[in-house]
Amino acid sequence: MGRHYLLGLCLLLGLLRAARGLQNVTAQLFGAEAFGTLAAFGDFNSDKQTDLFVLRGGSELLIFLADLKEPYFKPKVKLSMKDQSVMITSVVPGDYDGDSQMDVLLTTKPKNHVTDELSVIIFWGHNQTLDSNRKTELNKTFHDEPLIMDFNGDLIPDVFGITSESDRPQVLIGRNLSWHPALDTKTKMYIPHSHAFIDLNSDFTADLFLTTLTKSQNIQFETWVNKDGNFSKATDIKQKPEDMMVVGQSVFADFDGDGQTEHLLPACADETCQKSAIYLSKPGLNQWIPVLQDFRNKDTLWGFVPYKNDQSSNELSFPITLHIGDYNMDGYPDALAILRNTSGSNQQAFLLENVQCKNASCRSVHRMFKVYWELSDLNQIKDAVVATFFDIYEDGILDIIILSKGYFNSDLVIHTLKNNFEADAYFVKVIVLSGLCSNDFPCKITPFGVNQPGPYIMYTTVDANGYLKNGSAGQLSQSAHFALQLPYSVLGLGRSANFLDHLYVGIPRPLGEKSIRKQEWTAIIPNSQLIVIPYPHNVPRSWSAKLYLTPSNIVLLTAIALIGVCVFILAIIGILHWQEKKADDREKRQEAHRFHFDAM
């Protein structure tokens, strides 16, 4: 009996272990349409499911709408550039006129022309469709892809960048589409930039982070803090790590789970990236801490893929980028990176897990990245160029999308991998809307899912060991150079099923506004999606939040166990009742026998 029990237990553990990992579900999601360049995410048709914005053929945009039947993403909205001599270089969905319908901003450049000038066109959404005739082409061109941010705190996205008419940054204010000078600086911007609009001083108001060049052409990073709704001159200026020659895109995450946003920077010590590293910088500290330096797997040395800025090429180029997401929902954000064998024989995506620090160099942040070299489904995808996280099934578990080079045409191939790791961990999923079309407004559509840059989210809870735990994230802090950020934030909670003690949400503030626009909610249920509607903007106590619960596997297993216990108890009651009935019948027969005996 014991031997059979142990054998069954081993088989069960083996099955569970086999179920953990990555599962290729591309055919279920896209069918025969799994090709093109994934450019952005957003809920285009306001059905509370995230849709995919995909570029094809250089001058065509397809919006894959989420569906309940296979294939789960279908190309339902198509937008083709009438001028086939231009090439689309980026897509940024958003509500640029404040009508709570999703518009789409495209940046384009002429094909086969050596130029760094990018044109910007906004196609206006109407009744959840796009019409190629309803558009506005900006009368200024940009030197680099613009940053979409909320410059004036009205929760309508604005367009920030260096235009052809001025060396100083300018901003196109949303709704009325008027140009204004943005910052009092003549500092030259680095191309490709990694500007960001995110809270960097823990006041729940988004600040402005810029990637710039010094007069000696050295890369540096400036933080312009939002004070009273105005961005004050940068006081926090960092130079790139001294021993690094090439830097990639700056990304931001609460890397060590302290409730503050850290700056992560992938970099190379040489132009061919034979020696790569990832550095971290904490707010207010002019110090770079290495969180990954070991890129060797057995006898093979890997490194980042150098950026090729070839303006005459008709192929899209991708800078060195880390895409951030809490893959295992332990409360510490992980990353996806594209690495190349330094011999040049292979290029693929790798998962970088956020683990406890094991080196003296990273002890001040207590965390570091560890490369998962062996993930079979991930390793099978060769010639990968982009890898990012995406919640495919809207269940709070971040899955993986990878783009790889195609062999038959110029379009990239799309691969989707379902995440089966840590499916029993907990999370909270938060999306902050503009509040421009809430229940108090006479709008004709349900105001869910319009991409909103700038909100900041932080939570506090108690972990399984009884220690205080924090986590934070900025919503849509970056938009240029295939940042591929999700329009919501998924914050891992680990295996602790405790309620969130506090969840804070802050939004940008307008010029002259001294008070911080922040609201707090308490006792948030884990494994839930919270949709925050900040209306009115300047009265946080009146903001509303809609809570949607997503049951986890633990809830299902608990229900099964509870049902099993109930069935077991009912079986025992039935057996006892049956035995009692037999005893009663026996007593009745004895009584009947005694009665007849006395009668004689």
N, C-alpha and C positions, 0 to 999 in steps of 0.2 A: 504493500500500500504506500509506504513512504517513498520507495524508489519511483513508483509511477507518479506520485505527487511532484517529486523533484524534477523528473523528466518533463512533465507538463509545464512546470514553472519555467524551466530553461527554454522550452519552445516558445512560451509566451513572451519572455524577455527578448528572445531572438527576433520575434515578429515585431515587437515594439521598436527594437533597435533598427530593423530594416525600414520601418516606417518613418524614421527620423532622417531628414536630409532634404534634398531638392528633387522635385519631380517636374519634368518637362510637360507643360500643358499648352504649348503653342497651338496645336491643332484645334483644341477645344475652344480657345479664345479667338483665333483669327481665321481658322479654316485655311483657304488658299490665299488669303490677303495679308500674310505675314511678311510684308516687305515695305520699305520706306524708312525715313528718318524720323524717329520720335522726337518732337520738338517741344511739347508742353502738355500739361494736364489741366483739366478744368471741367466743371459740370455745366456743359453747354446748354442742355435742355431742361435744367432745373428739376431733375428727377431724383436728386440726392445720390446719384451714382457718378463717379468720376469718369469722364470721357478722355480720349487720347487724340492729340493733334499731331498728324503725321504728314511729312513732306515727301512728295514723289516727283521725280523727273526734273527737279530744280525749280519749277514754276507752278507747282500744283499743291494745294493744301487739302487734305482729307481729314474730316473729324469722325473718328470711330466712336459711335454712341454705344454705351453699355446696354446690354439686353439680357433678358432672363433665360433665353434659349440659345443653344449652341448654333453658331459660334457666338460667344458672349460679347464680342465687339464687332460691330458692323459699320462699314464706311457709308454713312447716311448723308453727310453734308460735304459738298465738294466746292472748292473755290479755285479757279484757274486764272492765272495772270493773262490778260489779253495780249500784253506785250511779251512775247516769248523770248525776247532778247535779254530779259532780266531774270535774276536768280534770287529766290527767297533764302535768306540766311538765318532768320530767327522768327519765332512766333511767341507773342505774349498775350494771352487772353486777359480780359478785364472789362470793367464797366467804366468806360472813359467819358460818358456823358451823364452818368447818375440816374439812368432810368431803370436800373436793376436788371437789365438784360445784357447778356455777355456779348461784348464786342471783341474783335481780334485785331491786334496790332502786328504788322509784318515789317521787317526790315529787308530791303532788297539792294542788290548791286548789279551793274551791267555785266553780262557774260563776256568773257574774253577781253576784258579791259583791265589794265593795270591801274587801279584806283582804290583808295581807301574810303571813298565817300559812300555812305549808306543812305538810301532814301527810306522814309517811314510812311507807311500807309495804314490808316485805321479803317477797317470795314465794320460798319455799324450793324449790330444785331437787331433783328426785328421779328417778333413772333417765333423765336428760337430757330431762325434761319439766317443765312448770310446772302446778301445780294451784291454781286460784283459792281453794280452801278451805285450802290449806297456806300460811298467811301469818302475819305478825306485824306489827301496827300499833303504832308507837311511841306511848307515852303522853304525849309532849311534842311540841309543834309548833315549827317553826323560823321565824325572821324572814326567812331567805334560804335558798337551796339549800345543803345542807351540803357540806363537803369530805370526801371519802372518803380516809382516810390510814391508816397503821399507827402509831398513837400509842404503843403499848407494845412494839413490836418483836417480836411473836409471829407475824408474817406472816399474820395474819387481819385483814382490813380493819375499821377503826373509823369511826364517824360523828362528825364534828366540826362545831360551829356554835353560834350563839346561839339558845337556846330561849326559849319563852314564860315560863319560870319563873325566869330569871336573866339579868342583864346581862353576866355573865362567860361566856366560852366554856365549853362542856361537851362531853364526848365520850362516846359510847356504845361501850363496848368489845365487840368481836366475840366470838362463841361464847356467852358467858354473858349478853350484852346487858344489862350493868349500866352505870348512869350515874356519871360522875365529873367533878369540876371539872378543866378542862384547863390553863388558864394563869392566873397571878395578875395579871390586868389588868382595868381597868374601861374601857379605851379602846373607843369605839364603832366598830363595824364598818361599812364602807362597803357600800352596796347599789346595784348588783350587785357583789359582791366578786369578786376574782380570786386568792383564797388558793391557795397551792401547797405541796406537800410534796416538796422536792427539795434535793439537796446544793448549798449555796451557799458553802461554805468549803473545798472540795476535800479532805474527809476521808473520802469515800465513805459518809457517813451522812447520811440525809435530814434537812434542817432544815425549819422551818416559816416560810413567808412569808405575811404578812397585809396586807390592804388596809384601812386604818382612817381614821378622821376625828379631827382635832384638836378641841379645845373651840370653836375658831372656825370649825368645819365645813370646814376645808381637808383635802384628801386627802393622806395620807402612807402610806409603805410601811415595814413593820417586819419584820426578820429575827430569828427566835428560833432560836438555834443549839442543836443537840442535843449536850449535854455529859453523858457518862456515862449516856446513855439518858434524860436529863431536858432539857426545853427551857428554856434560861436566858433571862432577861429580855432583851428586844431592846436591842442596843447599836448595831446598824446601822439607823438610821432616816432615810429619805429623804422629802423633800417632792416633790410633783409639779413638773414644769418651770414656772418662774415665768410664762412668757408663754402657758401653756396653760390654758384654762378648763374644757374637758371632757376626761376621760381614759377610755380604753377598758380592755379586759381586759389585765392584765399577762401576758406569756408568757415562757418561758425556753428558751434554746438556746445552744449553743456557737457563737456567731455568727462569731467570728474564728478558729476552729480552733486555740485554744491549750490545750484541755483543761479550761477553766473555763466555768461556766455564766454567761451574761449575761442581764440583765433587759431585755426589749424592751417598749416602751409606745407604743401608738398614741394620738394625742391631737389635739384641735382647739383653736384659739385663740378660737373663738366658739361659741355654742350651736347654730348652724346648720351648723357645720363647713365654712364657706367657705374657711378656711385650715387644712389638716391637716398632720400631721407624724408621724414615727416616731422615738422617742428610744431610746437604749441607755444602760444603766448597768452598769459592771463591779463585781464584788463588792468591798466595802470602800472604794469611791470614791464620795463624795457629789457626783457630777457627771453631768449628762445630755449625751450626745453625739448630735446629730441624724444619723440614717443615711438619712433620706428626707424631703425638704422640697418637692421639685418634683413637683407633682401636675397639671401642665398638659400636655395633649397637643394640640399645634398651637394652635388658638384656643379650645380647650375646657378649662375648669378643673373638675377632679374633687375629691372629698373623701369622707371617711368618712360613713356613714349614722348620724345621731344616734339614741341609744337612747330609746325611749318606754316608760316604766314605767307602763303603764295597768293597774291592778289589776282594773278592772271589765271589761276586754276578755277575750273567750274565745279570742283569738289569741295564739300564742306570740310573745314578743319576743326579739330577738337583740342583745346588746350589741356595741359595736365590738370586733372580735376579729381577730387574726392567727392563721391556722392554719399551723404550721411543719412543714416537711419538706424533705429534700434532693432536690429535683426532678431535678437533672442529675447527682447523685452525684459532685460534685466535692469533697466534704468540707466544704462550707459550706452551712448550712441556708437554704433559700428560704422564701417565705411566700405564702399566698393571702389576699386581702383583698376585701371588698365595697366598691366605691366608687360614688358617685352623682354624676352630672352636677350641678353646683351650680345649674343652672337648673331641676333637678328633672325633666328629660325622660327620663332613663334611669338604670338602676341595674344593675350587672353585676359579675362576678367578674374579678379581674386577678391575674396571676402577678407576684410581686415577686422578681426574681433577686438573689442575693447576689453582688456583683461587687467588684472592687478599688475602693478609695476614689478619687474624682476631685475631691474638694473639700477645702479646708483644714480645714473643720469636723470631718471624720471621720478625719483622719490618725492619730489616736491609736489607733484600732482597725483601720485599714488596709482596712476593708470598708464597703460601703454597699448599699442596696437600689436596684435599677433596675426601673421598671415596664415590663412588656411590654404595650404598648398594642395591638399587632396580633397576635393569635392567633385565627385565623378561627373555629374551632369554639368557642372560649371566648367570643368576641364575639357569636356568634349566640344565646346564651342571655340573654334579657332578663329583667328584674325578679328577678335573683338575690338571695337573702337569706343563704345560707350556702355556703361553699366550703371543702373540706377534702381532705387527701391520703388515699389508701388503696391498698394493694398488691392490686389486683384479682386478678391471676393468680398470686399467691404466688411471684413471681420476683425479688423484691427491688427492683423498679422501682416508684416511687410514682406512681400514677395520680391522677385528680381526680374527686371527686364534688361536684356542685353541686345545691342545692335552689333552685327558683324558685317564684314565686307562680303558682297555678293560676287558670284562667279559668272553670272550670265548677263547682268546689266549693271548700271551705275548705282542703282538703289541698294540700300543696306537691307540685311535680313534681320527680322525681329524674332527674338527668342524670349519666351516667358517661362520662368521656373517658379513653381509653387513652393513656398516655405513650409516644411513639415517640422522644423525645429521648434522646440519649446512652445508647442501649441497650448499647453496648459498654464502658461504664465499670464499675468494680468497687464492691463493697459488702460489708458484713457485717451480718447481721440477727440480733439477739439478743433472746431472751425469757427472763426470769427468773421461775421459778415459786415457789410457796411452800415446796416441799420437805416439805409435811405428809403427802404420800402418795407416797413414792418407792418404788423397787423393794424396799426393805427393809420396807415396810409391807404388811399384808394387805388391800390395797384391791382392789375389784372392777373399777375403771375405770382407764384409762390417764391419768395425771395431766398432761395437756397443755392449756395454753391458758386456765386460770382467771386472770382479770385480777388482777394483783398490784401495788398502788401502793407506790412508795418505792425500789426498787432503782436503783442508779446504775452506769453503764457508761462505761468510758474505754479507748481504745486508743492505742498508739504504733506508728508504722511509718515507713518511708522512702519519700518520693515519687519520682517518675520522675527528678527532678533530683538525688537523693541527699540531700535535706534531711529532717530529722526532722519528722514530721507527727503531730499529736494530734487527737483528736476525742472528744467525750463527749456523753452524753444521760441524762436521767432517765426512768424508766418510769412512766407514768400519774401524773404529778405534779399534774394538775388534773382535776376531775370535774364542776364546776358550770357552768351556763349554756352548755351545748352546747360544752364544750371539745373533744369529738370526738377525743380522743387514742387512738392505736392501742395495743393491748396488747403491743406489741413495739417495738424501736428499730431503725431502718434507718440505718446510718452509712455515708455515701459515702466511697470511697477514691480517687476520681479515676481516671485511666487507668493508675495504677501497679499492676502485677500482683504486687507483692512480698507475701510473707507478712506478717501482722501480727506484729511483734516481741513485743508484749505486749498482752493484753486483760485488764482488771481489772473485777471485778464486786463491788459492795458492797451490803449490805442493812441496814435499820434495826436498831438494837440496843435491848435492853430496859433498863428502869430499873436502875441500878447496874452495868451492863456498861461497863467502861472500855476494853476492847480493841475495836478496829475489826474488824468482821466483813467481811473482804475476801479474795478469792482471785484468783490470777493464772494465766492460761493463756498459753502461748507458741506461736509458729509456727502461727497460725490461718490456714487457707487462705482467700483472698478468694473472694467470690461464694458464701458459705456461710451457713447458718442455724445458730446456736448456741443450744441449749436448755439452760439452766443450772438444775440442781436443787440448791439449797443445803441439803443434809441431811447430818449434823445442823447446825442453825443456828449453833451456837457452835464448830464444828470446821471452819473453812473448807478445810483441806487435804483433807477427806473429801468435799467437794462434787464432784458429777459434772456432766459436760457432754456432750450428744449433738450431733454435728455432721452436718448435712445439706448436701450440695453442690448448688448451683444453677448449671449451666453457662451461660456467657454467649455472646453471638453471636461473640465473639472465639474462644472454644473451638471453636464450630461451624465457623467459617471456617478455623481452624487444622487441624481434622480434615479438612475438605474439601481444603485445600491439601496436607496430608500424603497423603491418598488420591490426589490428582491427581499428586503427585510419584511415588508408588509405581506408578501406572498408566503414567506416562511412562517410568519406569525399566524396567518390565516390557515396554513396547512396544519400547524400544531393545534390551533383551536378546533379545526375540523376533526382531527384524529381524537382529541380529548372528548369532543362532542359525540363522536361515533362510539368511543369506549363507554361513555356515560349512558348512551342510549342502549347499548348491549347489556350493561349492568341493570338498567331499569327493566328491560324485557325479561331478564333472568329473575328479578325480584317478583315481577308480576306472575310468572309461571309458578314460582314457589308459593306465592299467596293463593293462587288458584288450586294448587295441589293440596295445601293445608285446609282449604275450605271444604273440599270434597271428602277429605279424610274425617273431619269433624262431623260431617253430616252422617257418616256411617255409624 
